[in-house]
Amino acid sequence: MEVTIVGAGLVGCLLACYLSRRGHEVTLYERRPDPRTAGAERGRSINLAISERGIDALRRLGLAEEVLAEALPMPGRMMHATDGALTFQPYSADGSHAINSISRAALNRKLLDAAEAHPNVTARFGHRLAGIGNGTLEFETDGGPVTEKGQQVVIGADGAYSAVRARLQALQGTDFSQEYLDYGYKELTIPPKLGEFAFDPGALHIWPRGRSMMIALPNPDRSFTCTLFWPHEALAGLDTPERVRAHFTQEYPDAAEVMPHLASDYARNPVGHLVTMRCDPWHGEVGGMLIGLVGDAAHAIVPFYGQGANCGFQDCVELDRCLEETGDDFAGALELFQRRKADTDVIARLALDNFVEMRDKVGSRVFLAQKRIEHALERMLPGRYVSRYELVSFTTTPYAEVERRIARQRRWAGTSAAALLIAGAVTWKKWR
Ligand SMILES: Cc1cc2nc3c(=O)[nH]c(=O)nc-3n(C[C@H](O)[C@H](O)[C@H](O)COP(=O)(O)OP(=O)(O)OC[C@H]3O[C@@H](n4cnc5c(N)ncnc54)[C@H](O)[C@@H]3O)c2cc1C
């Protein structure tokens, strides 16, 4: 089949690899210039964490090793208290599993190279999809509007504010909702300190402060990219260099000490929005063409579980599976692919819940004790008791199945605790 993919971001490029491997002719249209020659776009997150779901999708194409060679493993979280105390909490029971910090731009470049290495993939940059007509796709380019003949299948991988989805939303029977958090985010930088990392690069650093939160992920150049999450009006309230410095010195003193360009970075860098988008169904027929959605275009989520791109990569594996099951009948495959919505709804909810955990709870003694108990249970009952974080980040278990399993484990743990209590009470009575 001839397939158009709109959006050559992370998911669009990976999907191009999967579809071309199946023998389809793929044309990728991207609104930006080629990032391999034009450099990265400002205002997008600089790095992100890739974990098992993303790695599995890359591994199936033989790309995982090459991608991970440029990533920095983070086997746990490092919590920073206001008095400078540090607490490390491993992500997995035996400390052996890590999420991986990677540059978004480097990952995008690698995936573009991988897609274009297939002779049946063509990428066209500087083409912003502006509309879908009757069998045609309308693009805005630097040279003016361009109309292209639409191919049989058009997949929207054009991100949270998808133009393809906008056209699908106009169809009768399509449900759509968008939910903004009243929090925004701002990216800041901790440069290398005397040529070395200012903090331990083997951790995702968190400064949990209740109403606000800052995180930092390491980069191969020994810097850290920090993301400050805060309500919009609070972010706007730091409107002078003095206020920025004073606030950071009070709330994030150890970070402020190693951020020489803090005030200028704060003034210059844009505030990002955090949104959850839900659309149902993800496919339809527009202008005689089959339309489908993947990645953020189908289900943008907030970043607090570090799963947006991982989930989008897993979409590609699942769509590939649906094509396999339907003998490459795209209409049938896109309909079957809708079964993934149960999973993406779950991760959308978990990502929102995790914001509260990261912002409010990770610094508390009770939370840390709970995590220690959870890890002890995992070690005592290997394979029988597995934490939600482990299942989400270090397995490819469908997200909805993760939730069913957690519910089963909780019921079982509750019953076992009750049985232990009764047995204890009986023994105590006899002994007395
Ligand atoms: C602050 C932050 C931190 C994050 N951290 C993580 C993390 O740690 N781990 C993780 O897995 N995920 C993370 N995410 C989520 C992740 O960035 C997204 O889920 C992922 O980028 C989605 O990929 P995508 O290809 O679907 O969309 P995008 O990456 O948005 O790519 C869409 C592409 O389509 C192009 N495009 C848009 N409109 C058009 C148009 N009209 N015509 C043509 N092209 C168009 C864009 O230029 C872009 O190249 C984070 C997100 C944010 C905001």
The ligand as a MOL file (V3000), in Angstrom:
LIG
                    3D

  0  0  0     0  0            999 V3000
M  V30 BEGIN CTAB
M  V30 COUNTS 53 58 0 0 0
M  V30 BEGIN ATOM
M  V30 1 C 8.3700 17.9890 29.3570 0
M  V30 2 C 8.1410 16.6530 28.7210 0
M  V30 3 C 8.8750 15.5610 29.1340 0
M  V30 4 C 8.6550 14.3060 28.5680 0
M  V30 5 N 9.3660 13.2400 29.0280 0
M  V30 6 C 9.1380 12.0140 28.5150 0
M  V30 7 C 9.8790 10.8920 28.9770 0
M  V30 8 O 10.7240 11.0030 29.8710 0
M  V30 9 N 9.6250 9.6810 28.4310 0
M  V30 10 C 8.6850 9.5150 27.4400 0
M  V30 11 O 8.5020 8.3870 26.9760 0
M  V30 12 N 7.9740 10.5630 26.9830 0
M  V30 13 C 8.1750 11.8030 27.4740 0
M  V30 14 N 7.4650 12.8670 27.0100 0
M  V30 15 C 6.4230 12.6490 25.9920 0
M  V30 16 C 7.0170 12.5660 24.5900 0
M  V30 17 O 7.7570 13.7260 24.3220 0
M  V30 18 C 5.9020 12.4170 23.5710 0
M  V30 19 O 4.9980 11.4280 23.9760 0
M  V30 20 C 6.4800 12.0240 22.2130 0
M  V30 21 O 7.3190 13.0270 21.7390 0
M  V30 22 C 5.3600 11.7750 21.2130 0
M  V30 23 O 5.9030 11.5210 19.9710 0
M  V30 24 P 5.0530 11.8160 18.6540 0
M  V30 25 O 5.9510 11.4760 17.5180 0
M  V30 26 O 3.7240 11.1690 18.7630 0
M  V30 27 O 4.7680 13.3850 18.6950 0
M  V30 28 P 5.8350 14.5640 18.5640 0
M  V30 29 O 7.1020 14.2050 19.2080 0
M  V30 30 O 5.1200 15.7880 19.0300 0
M  V30 31 O 6.0880 14.6740 17.0070 0
M  V30 32 C 5.1180 15.1780 16.1260 0
M  V30 33 C 5.7950 15.6060 14.8410 0
M  V30 34 O 4.8020 16.0630 13.9210 0
M  V30 35 C 5.1950 17.3070 13.3630 0
M  V30 36 N 3.9650 18.0320 13.0220 0
M  V30 37 C 3.0890 18.6090 13.8800 0
M  V30 38 N 2.0570 19.1500 13.2050 0
M  V30 39 C 2.3070 18.9160 11.8780 0
M  V30 40 C 1.5970 19.2380 10.6670 0
M  V30 41 N 0.4510 19.9200 10.6820 0
M  V30 42 N 2.1340 18.8540 9.4790 0
M  V30 43 C 3.3160 18.1450 9.4530 0
M  V30 44 N 4.0310 17.8260 10.5700 0
M  V30 45 C 3.5180 18.1950 11.7570 0
M  V30 46 C 6.0170 17.9760 14.4710 0
M  V30 47 O 6.8770 18.9600 13.9660 0
M  V30 48 C 6.7580 16.7790 15.0570 0
M  V30 49 O 7.9520 16.5150 14.3790 0
M  V30 50 C 7.6730 14.1410 27.5490 0
M  V30 51 C 6.9420 15.2370 27.1210 0
M  V30 52 C 7.1750 16.4910 27.6900 0
M  V30 53 C 6.3510 17.6560 27.2260 0
M  V30 END ATOM
M  V30 BEGIN BOND
M  V30 1 1 1 2
M  V30 2 1 2 3
M  V30 3 2 2 52
M  V30 4 2 3 4
M  V30 5 1 4 5
M  V30 6 1 4 50
M  V30 7 2 5 6
M  V30 8 1 6 7
M  V30 9 1 6 13
M  V30 10 2 7 8
M  V30 11 1 7 9
M  V30 12 1 9 10
M  V30 13 2 10 11
M  V30 14 1 10 12
M  V30 15 2 12 13
M  V30 16 1 13 14
M  V30 17 1 14 15
M  V30 18 1 14 50
M  V30 19 1 15 16
M  V30 20 1 16 17
M  V30 21 1 16 18
M  V30 22 1 18 19
M  V30 23 1 18 20
M  V30 24 1 20 21
M  V30 25 1 20 22
M  V30 26 1 22 23
M  V30 27 1 23 24
M  V30 28 2 24 25
M  V30 29 1 24 26
M  V30 30 1 24 27
M  V30 31 1 27 28
M  V30 32 2 28 29
M  V30 33 1 28 30
M  V30 34 1 28 31
M  V30 35 1 31 32
M  V30 36 1 32 33
M  V30 37 1 33 34
M  V30 38 1 33 48
M  V30 39 1 34 35
M  V30 40 1 35 36
M  V30 41 1 35 46
M  V30 42 1 36 37
M  V30 43 1 36 45
M  V30 44 2 37 38
M  V30 45 1 38 39
M  V30 46 1 39 40
M  V30 47 2 39 45
M  V30 48 1 40 41
M  V30 49 2 40 42
M  V30 50 1 42 43
M  V30 51 2 43 44
M  V30 52 1 44 45
M  V30 53 1 46 47
M  V30 54 1 46 48
M  V30 55 1 48 49
M  V30 56 2 50 51
M  V30 57 1 51 52
M  V30 58 1 52 53
M  V30 END BOND
M  V30 END CTAB
M  END
